[in-house]
Amino acid sequence: MGAYFSSIYHFFFHPKAIANTAEPAKAKFSWEQRSETLNKKDYILDKLKDQTIIRLPGQINGQQFIIQNCESCTIYIFDHVGQIQIDDCKHCKIFIGPVKGSLFIRDSQNCSLATICQQFRTRDCHELNVFLSCVSQPIIESSHHIRFGCLMYKYDKLV
């Protein structure tokens, strides 16, 4: 005798029961569903001279951003940024939208900077004008002739 479901009769005459025992579909994670990959060059401004650069909302989307080796440039970043590094810039004017983490400026001179950030750090800089809205106290290392002012800016996209 035997069980009904273990018989050869069940195998041939009820194939739906066998077909339903297949493995369920594999779940897709959010990082697997991304349609586009990030290009590092979109998040770095390097070796620019006498240019005006604008990044509009949605172009950075909270990623890290790097500005380095720029001279006499005007840079506007109207998007939220995760973290930003500014290195070796001279005679630049830089406006940066809200920074979720830290803004680190190093080895720069004669620049003006306006930003909203959680942490502001500077090292080996001189002759900076900084207009700042910051959650914590600025951290200043080996820098001189830095002037600070309060940033008073209406930022529509800031919640």
N, C-alpha and C positions, 0 to 999 in steps of 0.2 A: 504494500500500500504506500503510503507516504503522504506528505503534505501537498495540498492542491497547488500552491505556488512554486513548488520545486519540481513539478512534473514537466515533462517534455510538451504535454498538451498546452500548458500555460505559456511556455516559451513561444510556440508557433501561433497560437490563436489569440494571444493578448500582447502584441508587441508594444502597445502604448505604455504599459506598466514598466517594461524594460527601458523604453526610451526616456521616461521621466526620471530615471535615476542618474542622468548625466550631471556633471558638476555645474554649479551655478556660475553665471558670468563673473569674471574677475572685476573687482571694483577699481575704478580709475581715481587716482588722487589728483588734487588740484594742480600740482606741479607737473603732472603728466599731460594735463589738458592744455597747457600753454601753447598757443599757436605761434608765438614769435620768440626768438632768442635775443638776448641783449647783446648789443655791439659796444665794446668798451670805448671805442672812439666817440660815441655819442655822449659820453659822460666825462670827457677830458678836453680841456682847452689848453693847448701847449704851443709855446713859441709863436704867439701872435703879437703883432705890432700895429699900432694905430688903427684899430678896428673897433666897431661896435657890435657886440654879440648879444642876442636876446634869446632866452629860452622861455617859452610860453607854458601855461599850465597844461599838464599832461605829458610833457616831453621828458621829465625826469622821474616823476612818480615815486618819490621817496628813496631813490637809489643814492649811492655815494657819488660825489662829484669832485673832480680835481681841476684846479686852475694852477698852471705852473708856467714859469718863464715868459710871462706876458709883459709887454712894455707899452705904455701910453694907450691902453685900451679902456673902453667903457663897457662893462658887463652887467647885464640885467638878467636875473634868474627869478621869474615870476611863478615858480612852482615850489612845492615842498620837497625838501631834500633830507635824506637820512643822516648824512655826515658830509662835511666839506673840508678839503685841504687846499690852502692857497700857499704856494711856494715860489720864492724868487721872482716876485712881481715888482715892477717899478713904474711909478707915475700912473697908476690905474685907478679908476673909479668903479667900485663894485657894489651893486645892490643884490642882496640874496633874500629870497622869501624865507618862510619858516624852516628852521633846521631842527629835526627831531632830536638829534644827538649833539655832537660837538662840532665847532668850527675851529680849525687850527690854522693859523697864519704864521709862516716862518720865512725868515731871510728876505723880507720885503721892505721896500722903502718908498716914501713919498706917495702913499696910497690913501684913498678915502674909501671907507667901507660902511655900509648900512645893512644891518641884519637883525633877525629875530632868531634866537637859538637857546638851547638848554645850557650849553657850556661854551665859553669863549676862551681860547688859549692863544697866546702869542709868544714867539721865541725869536731872538736875534733880529728884531725889526726896529726901524727908526722912522720918525716923521710920519706917523699914521694919524688920520682923523677917523675915529670910530664912533658911529651912531648905533647904539646898541639897545636891544630889549632882551634881557637875559635872565633866566631863572636863578642862576648861581652867580657868585662873584667872579669877575674875570681873573684869569691866571696869566700873569705877565712874567716872562723869564728873559733875562739878558736883553731887554729892549729899552729904548729911551725916546724921549720926545713924542709920546703918544697922548693924544687928546681924546677924551671920551665925552660923548653927549648922549642924551636920551633919544631913542628913536620914537618919533611920534608919526605913525603912518597908519592909515586906514586900509586894512588888507581884507577885501571882500571875501576871499576864499578861506580865511582863517576862522575856524569855528570857535 
